[in-house]
Amino acid sequence: MTDIYKENILENFKNPKNFGSLKKPSHSGALNNPLCGDSIIVDLILKNNKIEDIKFRGEGCAISVASSSMLFDYLKRKNVKELKKIDKTFMEKLINVKISEGRVKCLMLPVNAIIKVLKI
Amino acid sequence: MDVKKDFPIFKSNPSLIYLDSSATSLKPRSVVNKEIEYYTNYSANVKRGIYDLGELATKQYEDSRVTVANFINAQPKEIIFTRGTTESINLVAYALGRQIIGKNGEILTTVMEHHSNFVPWQQLAEENQGVFKVLDVDDLGNLQADINTLKKIINKNTKIVALTYISNMLGVINPIKQITSDIKKINKNIIVVVDCAQAVPHRRVDVKDLGCDFIAFSGHKMLGPTGIGVLWGRKELLEQMYPFQFGGEMIDEVKIKETTYAPIPEKYEAGTPAIAQAIGLGEAVRFLESIGMDNIEKHEKNLIDYSIKRLLDNFGNDIIIYGPKKSNVRAGIISFNLKGVHPHDLASILNESKICVRAGNHCTMPLHARFGVSASCRASFYIYNDKNDVDSLVKALEKAKKLFS
């Protein structure tokens, strides 16, 4: 059944990677999704424009948690320039699911969170 | 209740299970046709043209006002057509609230309000250095508004109490008549504003019996069109309030230096109104009356009893149902959370079975915070729902539970 609830989504939702907090983040901040009341807090360490480490915590639906889990895994040890290419199409490819219009905000929650935290 | 055949949407979507009537109701054919009739046969402006079509449009528009007035036992001139509940409440906050709040004026509302009956009052208090107070609910969702509680909160500075008849999240029915009478006993000058958006579509509402000063409701939640709603207010209050918006239709005479205003209700209906929608709303009321409000209330009580039983039997401790479990204090609304599944995911999974529910905070963030959650799933019933819909809901929830376990 349910096309979007594939094994990788459920697995990343139940056991998210990069979940928790960092002891000495260089950047930290929260973002709310007013649509569903989800909130995500992101800690990261930025060194010479490179994301050395990144972690998130908070409450969310399977889509927002799984996309956070997978996006932050992807971004680790990458230059912040990478963020420029991250749009809806990129995210759908990354988590390997096609998202309906109503759930795009959930998919993009980690992207918008990191943009807010880095103020870019 | 055999009304599905009257709703064309079930013809274009035969397997639709619509459980989101608290957000907006479906529309019967007669309402759709009534709007088409206006646009096809007599789409003239109202209260302007001295020609047959203009007069017919005006007559239909005003007939609708009479129909709505009779429906809630009010006088036609006390019926102000607005865009909906939100605009009705904002109208009172703007046109009366600013006039009476004064220095240190107090406004009381409740934690269970929809944002539309919360934010306008919060902002009115803030802009005027007033005091904004909020009544709490108990853990079952019952409003804490007995006379002793009210006596502690209300005083001679209290100007307005704004509260809902039926909570759009908890489904709880507040004893408005009792609460209003208690408020007036403590301070007879307090203006009582009741949000009836979830009440007027589902039970008989009699404004004389309620004893309050204003009620607000929306057409689109009671089988009518979007873009039309009602503010009912006591005649003497409507006559003394400021206008809400200025422009055409609401004036008596305009001179270079001054303007006098039209009598009520025109005073509050500036500009060309939502004509087709108002006429459609009248037709929606006629449809509801042909079924009977008491029958509608009974039908929804049966559905809510059945749903609560089925949900608790099937999911036990894995489901949290918000609000009182007894149907004598609950309307056809049921908000819940299934352990381990986010409401948004639930709604997506239910959608696979063509089941429409609401997921989120239902415009009641303070109430969700009161129950320590950020979101919930909500199923709400109306005349076209039946027990099969509840069975489908339970079946789809079982699928979701299995998927996420």
Chai-1 contact restraints between the chains, C-beta under 6 A:
chainA,res_idxA,chainB,res_idxB,connection_type,confidence,min_distance_angstrom,max_distance_angstrom,comment,restraint_id
A,T2,B,I349,contact,1.0,0.0,6.0,A-B,restraint_1
A,T2,B,E352,contact,1.0,0.0,6.0,A-B,restraint_2
A,Y5,B,L403,contact,1.0,0.0,6.0,A-B,restraint_3
A,L35,B,G360,contact,1.0,0.0,6.0,A-B,restraint_4
A,C36,B,H344,contact,1.0,0.0,6.0,A-B,restraint_5
A,C36,B,G360,contact,1.0,0.0,6.0,A-B,restraint_6
A,C36,B,A375,contact,1.0,0.0,6.0,A-B,restraint_7
A,G37,B,N361,contact,1.0,0.0,6.0,A-B,restraint_8
A,G37,B,S374,contact,1.0,0.0,6.0,A-B,restraint_9
A,G37,B,A375,contact,1.0,0.0,6.0,A-B,restraint_10
A,C61,B,H342,contact,1.0,0.0,6.0,A-B,restraint_11
A,C61,B,H344,contact,1.0,0.0,6.0,A-B,restraint_12
A,C61,B,D345,contact,1.0,0.0,6.0,A-B,restraint_13
A,A62,B,D345,contact,1.0,0.0,6.0,A-B,restraint_14
